[in-house]
Amino acid sequence: PPGGRLIQHGDLVVAYERHDSMKAVVVDSKKGQLQNRHGTFSHRDWVGKPFGSKVFGRDGRGFMHLLAPTPELWTQVLKHRTQILYAGDISLICFNLELCPGRTVLESGTGSGSLTTSLSRAVGPNGAVNTFEFHEERAQVAAEEFKRNGMKNISVTHRNIEENGFPENLHGKADAIFLDLPRPWKVVPSAASCLITDACFCSFSPCIEQVQRTCEALVEHNFKDIKTVER
Ligand SMILES: C[S@@+](CC[C@H](N)C(=O)[O-])C[C@H]1O[C@@H](n2cnc3c(N)ncnc32)[C@H](O)[C@@H]1O
């Protein structure tokens, strides 16, 4: 994390064994233990160490690394409550949304929050990510995880975006909008009201029929420079 912060009680760390074996762990300095094929690790030994440290099991032989939950790692360790977006699509989305520090981005649905953490880092502490999810428990769990990850620029709202659109207080406020919804075309009128001039809209759909309907809605609402990327 920025500033080289040291690991504390309550922090979320990624216990990294190797590239295909890692796990999110909340540090419990009082009674936390992690057991794996490399040994038994006591959380107490982790407190005060910098993120990135190599830590040894109680027998002093086996080891692993304690990494910060960056968006890249978080996508690999988060609990899947939904289908999620992965590194290749996330990179393409952030690029095409032209995200940079200070921007305001709207997202729906939040899902498991895999994309949201990358949006958050791209817009930085002076930017904002307003993410909307109509499954109440999912919204709540995502909000808790973002808080635990220290992502203060994310706000999660429980809302049916396809039926209600984005809230009116966001009209004319968004630099970028991203949708991962079953019927994204229903949200295009609201997106058009929320985006400032020369802003970016991006929608992710698994079926070409969904893409076609969304493109038609975009044309109808005067969006320009529309392109489809198939991966
Ligand atoms: C595929 S998931 C999004 C995954 C997310 N992009 C990620 O990377 O973790 C789609 C989410 O949209 C939510 N959703 C579906 N319809 C919605 C609606 N009308 N309004 C808000 N959220 C909705 C679902 O509950 C689900 O959590």
The ligand as an SDF file (V2000), in Angstrom:
LIG
                    3D

 27 29  0  0  0  0  0  0  0  0999 V2000
  -22.0670  -10.3140  -13.6080 C   0  0  0  0  0  0  0  0  0  0  0  0
  -22.3870   -9.4690  -12.1290 S   0  0  0  0  0  0  0  0  0  0  0  0
  -21.2120   -8.1350  -12.1500 C   0  0  0  0  0  0  0  0  0  0  0  0
  -19.8030   -8.6140  -11.8650 C   0  0  0  0  0  0  0  0  0  0  0  0
  -18.8290   -7.5030  -11.6500 C   0  0  0  0  0  0  0  0  0  0  0  0
  -18.5920   -6.7750  -12.8770 N   0  0  0  0  0  0  0  0  0  0  0  0
  -17.5120   -8.0670  -11.1160 C   0  0  0  0  0  0  0  0  0  0  0  0
  -16.4940   -7.9540  -11.8240 O   0  0  0  0  0  0  0  0  0  0  0  0
  -17.4950   -8.5950   -9.9910 O   0  0  0  0  0  0  0  0  0  0  0  0
  -23.8810   -8.6060  -12.4630 C   0  0  0  0  0  0  0  0  0  0  0  0
  -24.4910   -7.9770  -11.2300 C   0  0  0  0  0  0  0  0  0  0  0  0
  -25.5200   -7.1030  -11.6410 O   0  0  0  0  0  0  0  0  0  0  0  0
  -26.5390   -7.1570  -10.6800 C   0  0  0  0  0  0  0  0  0  0  0  0
  -27.7700   -6.6720  -11.3070 N   0  0  0  0  0  0  0  0  0  0  0  0
  -28.5620   -7.3380  -12.1990 C   0  0  0  0  0  0  0  0  0  0  0  0
  -29.5960   -6.5600  -12.5520 N   0  0  0  0  0  0  0  0  0  0  0  0
  -29.4600   -5.3890  -11.8810 C   0  0  0  0  0  0  0  0  0  0  0  0
  -30.2260   -4.1920  -11.8380 C   0  0  0  0  0  0  0  0  0  0  0  0
  -31.3490   -4.0910  -12.5380 N   0  0  0  0  0  0  0  0  0  0  0  0
  -29.7830   -3.1640  -11.0720 N   0  0  0  0  0  0  0  0  0  0  0  0
  -28.6250   -3.2950  -10.3550 C   0  0  0  0  0  0  0  0  0  0  0  0
  -27.8740   -4.4140  -10.3420 N   0  0  0  0  0  0  0  0  0  0  0  0
  -28.2890   -5.4520  -11.0900 C   0  0  0  0  0  0  0  0  0  0  0  0
  -26.5960   -8.6270  -10.2760 C   0  0  0  0  0  0  0  0  0  0  0  0
  -27.2030   -8.7750   -9.0090 O   0  0  0  0  0  0  0  0  0  0  0  0
  -25.1090   -8.9920  -10.2780 C   0  0  0  0  0  0  0  0  0  0  0  0
  -24.5660   -8.8500   -9.0010 O   0  0  0  0  0  0  0  0  0  0  0  0
  1  2  1  0
  2  3  1  0
  2 10  1  0
  3  4  1  0
  4  5  1  0
  5  6  1  0
  5  7  1  0
  7  8  2  0
  7  9  1  0
 10 11  1  0
 11 12  1  0
 11 26  1  0
 12 13  1  0
 13 14  1  0
 13 24  1  0
 14 15  1  0
 14 23  1  0
 15 16  2  0
 16 17  1  0
 17 18  1  0
 17 23  2  0
 18 19  1  0
 18 20  2  0
 20 21  1  0
 21 22  2  0
 22 23  1  0
 24 25  1  0
 24 26  1  0
 26 27  1  0
M  CHG  2   2   1   9  -1
M  END
$$$$
